[in-house]
Amino acid sequence: MPRYRYECGKCARISIIFHTFKEKVTDCSVCGEKDSLRKLLSVPIVRVPNVQEEEQQIGDLTNEKIEENREILQKQKKEMKEKDYDKT
């Protein structure tokens, strides 16, 4: 849930409030004044991963999972070939 900074017009306190985008917050929780909050502009926090590092990790993990599942599939195929089926 995003967090927003608000300033109260009466007590001048700045509050950080978590709420959804569609919610409207207008009442100050510090002084109790109705319709006194004003949303402040803030810089969003954006995490930029190291692409080369992340791609390598994702690729290694993907290859590992593919090999694990390949082994499981081969075992299942072998079991199915060896299994006797009743043809009646």
Rosetta silent file (secondary structure, phi, psi, omega in degrees, C-alpha in Angstrom):
SEQUENCE: MPRYRYECGKCARISIIFHTFKEKVTDCSVCGEKDSLRKLLSVPIVRVPNVQEEEQQIGDLTNEKIEENREILQKQKKEMKEKDYDKT
SCORE:     score description
SCORE:     0.000 S_00000001
   1 L     0.000  133.583 -178.551    0.000    0.000    0.000 S_00000001
   2 L   -70.049  154.928  176.185    1.470    3.399   -0.913 S_00000001
   3 E  -113.674  144.576 -177.990    2.334    5.967    1.691 S_00000001
   4 E  -129.000  148.952  176.417    1.554    9.637    1.389 S_00000001
   5 E  -101.501  133.295  179.088    2.728   12.706    3.269 S_00000001
   6 E  -127.643  148.942  174.760    0.127   15.180    4.496 S_00000001
   7 E  -120.016  134.968  179.206    0.416   18.522    6.259 S_00000001
   8 E   -83.643  133.709  179.085   -2.277   19.816    8.593 S_00000001
   9 L   -72.529  -20.665 -178.246   -3.412   23.379    7.903 S_00000001
  10 L   -93.793  -55.886 -175.535   -4.141   23.995   11.594 S_00000001
  11 L   -95.398   -6.986  177.021   -1.330   22.369   13.602 S_00000001
  12 L    63.788   17.678  177.269    1.246   22.254   10.736 S_00000001
  13 L   -79.122  143.323  176.336    2.196   18.676   11.603 S_00000001
  14 E  -102.824  127.460 -178.401    3.390   16.451    8.769 S_00000001
  15 E  -121.386  146.057  173.348    2.020   12.917    8.837 S_00000001
  16 E  -104.783  122.293 -175.305    2.823    9.863    6.769 S_00000001
  17 E  -126.062  131.394  177.069   -0.352    7.921    6.027 S_00000001
  18 E   -93.573  126.435  175.502   -0.692    4.568    4.260 S_00000001
  19 L  -164.386  166.900  179.844   -3.797    4.165    2.121 S_00000001
  20 L   -73.741  166.880 -177.133   -4.943    3.093   -1.328 S_00000001
  21 L   -61.578  -36.419 -174.724   -4.887    5.430   -4.290 S_00000001
  22 L   -81.862  -16.617 -179.302   -8.663    5.900   -4.311 S_00000001
  23 L   -72.771  147.646  176.515   -9.024    6.727   -0.622 S_00000001
  24 L  -115.974  126.118  178.011   -9.279   10.380    0.445 S_00000001
  25 L  -113.317  123.829 -176.764   -7.791   11.453    3.777 S_00000001
  26 L  -129.961  -18.727 -175.149   -8.831   14.894    5.005 S_00000001
  27 L   -98.884  134.882 -179.536   -8.989   14.808    8.821 S_00000001
  28 L   -77.052  127.303  179.169   -5.913   15.372   10.995 S_00000001
  29 L   -82.435  -14.307 -179.096   -5.309   12.516   13.447 S_00000001
  30 L   -83.784  -55.017 -177.115   -3.046   14.699   15.627 S_00000001
  31 L  -100.407  -12.155  177.788   -5.256   17.709   16.358 S_00000001
  32 L    83.286    3.881 -179.211   -8.588   16.270   15.184 S_00000001
  33 L   -67.034  135.272  179.589   -9.356   19.138   12.774 S_00000001
  34 L   -84.785  143.699  177.423  -11.743   18.197    9.970 S_00000001
  35 L    51.568   40.350 -177.400  -10.826   18.841    6.291 S_00000001
  36 L  -112.420   -8.241 -177.239   -7.425   20.284    7.227 S_00000001
  37 E   -84.552  141.844  178.144   -4.978   17.875    5.561 S_00000001
  38 E  -128.772  126.589 -178.624   -3.217   18.743    2.346 S_00000001
  39 E   -70.595  133.104  178.539   -1.276   16.117    0.399 S_00000001
  40 L   -96.042  150.750  175.667    2.381   17.010   -0.108 S_00000001
  41 L   -73.493  141.867  178.159    4.388   16.190   -3.191 S_00000001
  42 L  -143.006  156.884  179.345    6.943   13.466   -2.694 S_00000001
  43 L   -88.951  125.633  179.580    9.542   11.695   -4.759 S_00000001
  44 L   -69.229  150.903  176.945    8.678    8.046   -5.360 S_00000001
  45 L   -93.670  118.893 -179.074   11.204    5.413   -4.364 S_00000001
  46 L  -120.836  122.267  178.993   12.187    3.384   -7.388 S_00000001
  47 L   -91.796  120.578  178.818   14.517    0.440   -7.022 S_00000001
  48 L  -107.841  107.833 -178.408   16.623   -0.099  -10.115 S_00000001
  49 L   -73.795  156.966  173.648   18.249   -3.541   -9.976 S_00000001
  50 L   -72.880  106.907 -171.320   21.596   -4.299  -11.482 S_00000001
  51 H   -59.220  -44.949 -177.293   20.317   -5.867  -14.716 S_00000001
  52 H   -62.538  -44.385  179.982   23.401   -7.960  -15.422 S_00000001
  53 H   -63.947  -45.383 -177.403   23.443   -9.386  -11.895 S_00000001
  54 H   -67.291  -41.524  179.648   19.710  -10.114  -11.877 S_00000001
  55 H   -62.202  -40.090 -179.555   19.717  -11.745  -15.328 S_00000001
  56 H   -65.345  -43.808  179.791   22.520  -14.046  -14.301 S_00000001
  57 H   -64.716  -44.760  179.758   20.705  -15.086  -11.132 S_00000001
  58 H   -63.659  -44.296  179.512   17.422  -15.617  -12.967 S_00000001
  59 H   -62.241  -43.026  178.821   19.137  -17.585  -15.717 S_00000001
  60 H   -64.011  -43.858  179.664   20.971  -19.797  -13.226 S_00000001
  61 H   -64.434  -42.453  179.203   17.791  -20.441  -11.263 S_00000001
  62 H   -62.041  -46.768  179.280   15.820  -21.208  -14.417 S_00000001
  63 H   -62.144  -39.827  178.574   18.427  -23.687  -15.654 S_00000001
  64 H   -61.356  -45.629 -179.755   18.539  -25.362  -12.256 S_00000001
  65 H   -66.906  -37.604  177.887   14.756  -25.845  -12.205 S_00000001
  66 H   -61.961  -45.086 -179.810   14.729  -27.141  -15.793 S_00000001
  67 H   -64.941  -41.603  177.948   17.328  -29.783  -14.929 S_00000001
  68 H   -59.917  -46.699 -178.833   15.453  -30.836  -11.776 S_00000001
  69 H   -70.408  -31.326  177.410   12.223  -31.263  -13.714 S_00000001
  70 H   -64.070  -42.388  178.411   13.982  -33.044  -16.578 S_00000001
  71 H   -64.270  -42.911  178.448   15.263  -35.664  -14.128 S_00000001
  72 H   -61.999  -43.938 -179.941   11.794  -36.105  -12.610 S_00000001
  73 H   -63.658  -41.364  178.750   10.250  -36.479  -16.069 S_00000001
  74 H   -63.742  -40.363  177.385   12.808  -39.101  -17.091 S_00000001
  75 H   -63.769  -42.902  179.786   12.098  -41.108  -13.926 S_00000001
  76 H   -64.853  -40.736  177.553    8.363  -40.949  -14.576 S_00000001
  77 H   -61.656  -44.036 -179.835    8.796  -42.081  -18.201 S_00000001
  78 H   -62.613  -44.241  179.071   10.935  -45.009  -17.084 S_00000001
  79 H   -62.115  -40.392 -178.623    8.354  -46.030  -14.448 S_00000001
  80 H   -67.909  -36.269  178.839    5.516  -45.845  -16.974 S_00000001
  81 H   -68.615  -35.646 -177.107    7.395  -48.032  -19.491 S_00000001
  82 H   -82.842  -15.053 -176.028    8.126  -50.667  -16.835 S_00000001
  83 L   -74.465  137.117  177.197    4.597  -50.726  -15.442 S_00000001
  84 L   -89.165  131.762  179.291    2.355  -53.658  -16.440 S_00000001
  85 L  -109.622  141.519  176.536   -1.092  -52.686  -17.641 S_00000001
  86 L   -82.857  119.030 -174.691   -4.118  -54.946  -17.581 S_00000001
  87 L   -92.708   18.806 -179.501   -5.426  -55.107  -21.173 S_00000001
  88 L   -83.863    0.000    0.000   -8.880  -56.486  -20.320 S_00000001
